[in-house]
Amino acid sequence: MAELVYDKNGRLLFTKEMKKEYTILIPMMLPVHFKLFEGVLRNAGYKIELLTNSGQAVVQEGLKYVHNDACYPALLVIGQFLDALHSGKYDLDHTALMMTQTGGGCRASNYIPLLRKAMHKAGMDQIPIISMNLVGLESNPGFKMNLGIIRRMMAGVVYGDTLMCLNNQTKPYEIKRGESTALLDHWIQNLNNQFAHGHGMNMGDLKKNLQQIMQDFAAVPIKKVSKVHVGIVGEIFVKYAAFANNNLEDFLAEQDCEVNLPGLMNFILFMLEHRPDDLKLYGGGPAASIASSVSKFLFRYVSKMQHAITEAFQPYPQFLAPTEFSHVHELVNGVIGYGAKMGEGWLLTGEMLELAESGFENIVCAQPFGCLPNHIVGKGMIRKVKQVNPKANIVPIDYDPSATKVNQENRIKLMLAVARENMNQS
Amino acid sequence: MKIGLDVGSTTIKSVVLDDNQKIVFKSYERHYSQITEKMTELLTKIRDEVIGGKDAQLTISGSAGMGISDTCSLPFVQEVYATRIATGRLLPQTDCIIELGGEDAKILFLTGGMEVRMNGSCAGGTGAFIDQMATLLDISLDEMDRLSESYEKIYTIASRCGVFAKSDIQPLLNQGARKSDLAASIFAAVANQTIAGLAQGRPIAGNIVYLGGPLTFLKGLRRAFDTALKTTGTCPENSLYFVALGAAYSSEIQIDLDTALKNISKYGKTGHFRSIEPLFKDKEEYAAFVERHSQCKAPRGDLKTYRGPVYLGIDSGSTTIKAVVLGSDGKILDSIYKSNAGNPVPIIRDYLLQLYQERPDLVFTAAAVTGYGEELIKNAFNLDYGIVETIAHFTAAKRFMPNVDFVIDIGGQDMKCFKIRNGAIDNIFLNEACSSGCGSFLQTFANTLGYQIEDFAKLGLFAKHPVDLGSRCTVFMNSQVKQAQKDGATVEDISAGLSVSVVKNALYKVIRVSSAADLGRHIVVQGGTFLNDAVLRVFEKEMNVHVIRPDISGLMGAYGAAVYSMQKSMHREGNSSIISLSELENFKHEVKVTNCGLCNNNCRLTINIFPGRRFIGGNRCERPVTKRSGKDTDIDLYAYKLQKLQSYMPVPAGKRGKIGIPMCLNMYELLPFWHTFFSMLGFEVITSPLSNRKLYIDGQSTIPSDTVCYPAKLSHGHIMRLLEEGIDTIFYPCMSYNIDERRSDNHYNCPVVAYYPEVLAANMPQLQNKNFIHDYVGIHIPKEFPKKMLKILNHHFKEPFDLKEVKIAAHAAYQAYDDYMKDIRKKGSEIIDKARMEHKQIIVLAGRPYHLDPEVNHGINKLITSLGAAVISEDIIAARTKKQPVDVLNQWTYHARLYSAAEYVATQTDMNLVQLVSFGCGLDAVTTDEVRSILEKHGKIYTQIKIDEITNLGAVKIRLRSLFAALEQ
């Protein structure tokens, strides 16, 4: 059995032995993307399990072990971990937890310490906690984000964004119900197979796969009817994770809407732009310059991948391609400063502008109750977005353990009533 | 015929239109949450008496109608939208609609870009809120409306949340404020809340229409809106029925009413709601439970026959007043437990008179009082002792369980609990900001559902499927209950569910335990709410421990006070100073309200005049009482810092003109920097004045997010003040990073401090065409700052700057900042020395720089000095320690100071830390836990005070007094 090893600050490390013996639990956020990430990590030799447990038990665990005023996502994710660990399904001496950490000035970068506190409170100090991040917080000998993993993950994001985008545009109109979803599942499996054999990551494979994906989705028989177009923006977890937003996407689908959920790609580019922007705004020494150059290099690499998506969409005008980062960047100019980096930062405002511009002017802005960056870039910018695009019809929705679905849905329905009226007028 | 049904949160409204769109039937009634029954009843009536076999089109609307219409496939129209349809037909000239309902508040802007605003997860400022307030004042809604006409003064009351409002109103009641003033103040609060919360910067003007129950029935409320909007709105005919009318107008689908009725009644029986296991398996289990608890009895004696020393204890609580007469043998000779009906003084007078009548020879040896109304009662009747509630309850609990290690008292709207360590009170939990774990919530609910609280609570004991309502704010729970009822929960299930919620809130929201063992194993529970067997049962189940509930659970405060007076007077000669029978007979109580005006806090004072005595309530410091103005800067660093900041005066006749700096958020620390920087560049630097309530209100309508912290909200007002002064150039930079003090892994500002200028720029139309400089600025790299700043300056000003002058100004600015920090550190050391010489306790009032603002800290620093301690701030002692390894991500400059300060305090025997936390501060969810754990690791007591627009200083006082009492032990 793997020995428990600690770093000099007393943090329990995830060791190389643990890599062999331990199962790593990861909370599910974006179903398509995360299933691809799961495959990537499995292929790299990790035993991975995506947690999809949800419901009141999870919330209760969260409330019990996390400061009740902490962000709702922290409460949910930690609740999810504890609910799983308390279920008896896992051998507590052979289980590790993994969570992403962004490391900005938003309190969300504190999730890992909050998780550690909760685990301590629950008497499960023996469970190693792995921070998955790209900024070098907390290293572990048994888990390294090497280039191979990063490349596969990035490919996963490209595919994930594309598949999600196509599925959102196909499913509401498909003639045979379930066809779009089946195609989605088929591709997740297909891509994971490719990854397992070292394929699907280089630009050539990427382009080929994207073309095939486009072709497949374009072949799904659909019947275009007029539906309300609704975009979703918000704090990243509440925006994406269905159990955090009370199944917002399903609800909107039931209300006969077509949903546009901007993907992960721009968020990654947004993060990569952080250091170069800081250097530009505030200056810095040689170390900052080097870090900035590395970021810029990665930025260009990821931008190229993003452009591959745009190209793949070009022959298919019936599909609306995901908006490229450079365009969102441009839209924000004069609305909010590029220095607004914490949380989703100016990107959230940019996504509202981008959606409004591309015909999804009806927008749900989802945020955890009391989310600090959202006071600024979400609720704080709605007025300005409307100035830019008077058609914008935005409803901010707060999520927390006590907010009821009835109340949230009622507000969304009001937004939809106005949306329908606008639709009928035009 | 077209039928419109508006199923709201508390009422159900219907309208039937004939083919000429004329109203042939309308109805309005409360549904007491019996939604399906009422709907069935109403539709049956309409079918039989109005429609009479003709074709009918039906549409449903309203928040509670949504689910039902979905399931029964009946046409639905969202209620705000329905209102709009109706207004479009009936009052096409309308510009803006304000509609208040049971639990919702809405503003519809119809002209100039249609927009709808409705309240989100907060029920503040709605009909339910007004109901709650009427209950609190113990008057009917009609009375409240009538009283409001003859008001003289408007008090500031937070109506964002009923919970907060209660804690504003209760002290006012206790201080003897007039009900007419309170009624008008409540209406004004609702108007302000609606306008601020919903208009969010959009001006309400033109033809305004008032709709919905509260605005239809309450003239005073309409008047309050008129006043707040500086206009006269109209309340049209059928103002109650606009939603129903809108629904009727949009009815197009033919509905077979018989089928609809069948579906609706089926719907009522589906019963899908989250439930938990019953409180008791069966009657036997309940009987055993009752039997066990009945054994815990306080000894009783007989007042008539008892001879010997007699002690009096009074507990003047927030909603009730309790008194205990105690013999020297520890037996209770007599007691009362009454609602204080807003004024406890006459109740105690009557009680004393009654006691004297029974025993004309009665002489009290000593008397003590505790609770909210402590000072009032003590002064009114000249009692010997006033003690803080925690001490009273601890004293009482020890009589029942000498080794008690945890006491929890849940009263009407306050909850106190504390741990006991080494015989001293440690770790007090009070609910300053939240009454969700308290009993008045149960009571209000019982009343809404048409029950007396006692009967309502009993209903839950044998509920088969108690509703799982979770824990969290009770104001939010209304809609959860609504949903459960919609899903078929019975009143029994709801009663049990609410009891569970009260306990869960108390445990997980206020105390925040993760396991029972945290609280100790020897628990005494008390307070009126625990008289409720359901609550007690849930508590034991949740804690998995048998607890002691004394049979005088509701009287424990008074009992403790009586015991205290007995112990305290043991070695004293003579009798109690309590007023005599003849004085009682001639007793008079007069109340005057005035504003102090001796300092910026401008406390609203209530002067109670008794024969030969007067008592001033509502004051933070002793100045209005003693009329002396002590030199508070000698012992209070908050006062000193504020004075120091105010000394940065504008340098007149700047060659580059005036530049304004709003005194908000980080400016409370960076003013020396920016003031010097711009003065050196030749600007006349004008700062906005100190915050006050008026300044807040003036900027309120431009706040886009109503849940952001109060210090941030105030910045809108500061911008307004600068603009009013004719300042066209305002400097307020965005700053992701703060100065790096090398005490943390990074040196961020919190997102709100960092980017709030963006919010001001985007939401204050007043800033349009002004030079509002809110660029992203970093002062954390001094070498780079001048270059970067030069670019920004040259972008905003026509007359160019050169690098040299900016460098010189920057150098001076860093120097000024340094000097300022050194100066306050030096002053801090002096205060520490002085306190040590005078053997005073030193309180580190830890927060953020902007907690200096008297409107933010509500004069808590003064309250502390009035209790005899010195006050310093976290920044000056943080510098005395090195960077600390902590268990959280330590990357914010201000927050790192808290951790360092806590570490330092832990090494000083005469220092204690009190942390100020602004409501809504997300980062403090992280810091408070960490600071607490640092202090507790070293055996120190952690005290936290949550502050907001309104702060209940009574609760703050309890905390501080308990802290001092614990330190004494």
Interface residues (C-beta under 8 A of the other chain):
Chain A: N9 Q56 V59 Q60 L63 K64 Y65 H67 N68 D69 A70 C71 G104 G105 C106 R107 S109 N110 I112 P113 L114 R116 K117 K121 A122 D278 L281 Y282 G283 G284 V335 I336 G337 Y338 G339 A340 K341 M342 G343 F369 G370 C371 L372 P373 N374 H375 I376 V377 K379 G380 M381 I382 R383 K384 K386 P390 P396 I397 D398 D400 P401 S402 A403 T404 K405 V406 N407 E409 N410 R411 K413 L414 L416 A417 V418 E421
Chain B: S63 M66 G67 V77 Q78 E79 V80 Y81 G113 M114 V116 M118 G120 S121 Q200 G201 R274 D468 G470 S471 R472 C473 F476 M477 S479 Q480 K482 Q483 K486 Y508 K509 R512 S514 P704 S705 T707 V708 A712 C734 S736 Y737 N746 Y748 N749 C750 P751 V752 A754 Y755 Y756 E758 V759 A762 N763 H774 D775 Y776 G778 H780 I781 K783 E784 F785 K787 K788 P885 D887 V888 L889 Q891 W892 G920 G922 L923 D924 A925 V926 T928 D929
